[in-house]
Amino acid sequence: MKTIRLFRLELRRLLQSRLTWLAAGLTALSPALGLSLYKTADASTMLSMYLANPAIAGGAAGGILFGLLTIFELDRASRSRVDVLLDAAVSPLCMALQRLMALFAGAFFTLGLTMLLWLPVSWRLIGAVFGAADYLLAYLLLMGLALPLGILSSAAAYQFTRRADLSLILFAAFAALSLTVWADNWQLCWLNPCVWALSDDFSNFRIFRSVAYMRLTWLAALFGIWILSWLCIRQYGKGILGSLRRSARRACRPAAALLLLAVSGTAYAAQPFVDRSNLDETAMSFYEMPYAEGIVCTGRSAWVFPDVKAGSLSGRAAYEFQNTSGQDWEAAFGVTPGYAITKVQVNGEKVPFSVSDYQEYNEAMLRVSIPAGEQVELTMEYAGFPKENRMMSTMQGRAEISGAYLCLENAALSPRLLNVLPDENGYPAAVEITLPASMLVIPFGSSDARVTVEHEDGTRTWRYEENGTGGILYAGDYVREEIEADGFTIEFYYGRRHQAVMEAAGAADAVKAVVEYCTEHYGRLSFGSGGKLKLIQSRVSGGGYATDGASLLDEADFTAANLSNTDKGAGAGEVMIHELVHQWWGLGNMFDVPEPDSPWSAEGLTVYTTYRIAKELYGEAYAQEHYVDQWQQAVDDYYLNFYVRNPEYLEMLPEEKQLEITGSLTYVRQYCEMPLKILKAEALAGGEEAMDQILKGLFNREIDPMNPYLTYQDFLDACGLTKEDLSLA
């Protein structure tokens, strides 16, 4: 009862302090910094811009503010010279514990106030893709857990030093390390977690798990350090060591501190999210293995069972081999780190196997000894939580497995065969996957999945066939639209949460317009298959790619913010057209940027093509007003820019400011200057029809696989022009 009474008195005293309310008020307002000044999540999704950034900024500012408040509160008695009297009335250890609990209560109250304050703001800014679960998890994990970390670290610093000035220096250094040196280390940035993007359309449980793991690891470490500092609180006139010896007489106290530190260290070393892949991006040892002689793979199968609640997966894979070598051999497979191989059998008999510690490009090597025999069937069982490549540790989230989305690539779907060639039929594969009924399965390629079994537990088993050693599978809460365009069937898949945005942007009409225009003027996409193409919207990942029969669209290209970007189009539908044109200029043709200040990129031809489509749809006057005139105005302003005319002064600015200005200028060069240059080239080459023939020739040119890029010089040569001919100055 005495402890509860002391806590209530300390909390009341804390809440009567003006400084407490100042810290709480500033913390509640600090998410505004994430809307303007402090933007660590750089993807253009609505949740990244209007939820992740404010929550991270609020956590960083709030952690610092409550750290400062903690030092001020712990030093109050010493400043007032009543510490001796207070220690005589109440045990210093008991009082320190009550202060910590009161500060925690104040922090949680502030978090609740902040969440209530920003709920309507976030709802309005995020719009149709706002989700209550994302909002709660973002503020609890990205912001909320930063406050107790700030309190614990500053309290520990004060209890060790008993000096406010030294405590402030130590706390400032600890916070600065997180914001600078540790900013790119996802496990060490305790104040500002590495969250580069939150998905609007699908779930974010993977990245939230990662942040929660990091924060709980730090909580265990700082609680352990706080307990050690608590044992060092001066009492009975003793110094730090004497106080430590006296306070540690109860063995449970130091034992608790050591246990927490051990738990934290173990959690840090055994983190389940990121692998140990070789950081050398030129390493290719898995691809340089010699193929087994006299042995071919005649087929493979996989039965996959994702656990969408746990974010993990289990599966069984079978491989059929024909061995005419008459001798034993060793099969090698690429396995996703995080998966454990639980059993391997050959023709029904268990055989030994090993998984290497060495990892490369998010794969470890599984080796299996195979006895001689003409017909061999190898089966293996695997399960686990897929790890992501540590080269991309600051961009986690791609390996999401949830009830709203999953992407299983190559070895993440089933172990990938490395050292056995196929027979004349390639690597025929049959894949079955069992998922909740709300999820639509989409093989990334020309294959189609079909439902084979409806289960009573609300899941369905899908089956599809493909050919290859790996393969990519997408599944999620997708909307599917089938669009006929120029004799081509487009299967358009996008997230259900994004349906209102897509319908408002006229997504189906935009797809039809782009396919018809670009196919007629430039030619069909090389990755269309059998008159059909899948366009699949992925979780935000930083880019797209294509294969035979399918092309990937990054969700960041179709957010409400991006669809309102007037540099890409006059309206949402035209921005949609712009992003789809990248299937021709960007994916259909890769671009080489010769030097940093060059305007040449995929954006130039994409913006120009968008202008031509808008001109065809809405008329010449509309296209002139909303495209050409705006390009010209931006370029005129560009050539009047002080730093363009005086580049030597740009080099004198701080690096961060240089990058900001350079990025802005690059944007104008690519989105405005280059389209004007292409428009000038069109006039010099003989008009629109002549330019269409030039671009058609470039799009369908024979590509050198060693240098597949479309260069500025290729464009100039095709037009019969020089750089000087297209000067706008």
Summary of the structure (lengths in Angstrom):
residues: 729
radius of gyration: 30.3
end to end distance: 81.3
largest distance: 95.5
contacts: 2436
relative contact order: 0.06
helix: 50%
strand: 21%
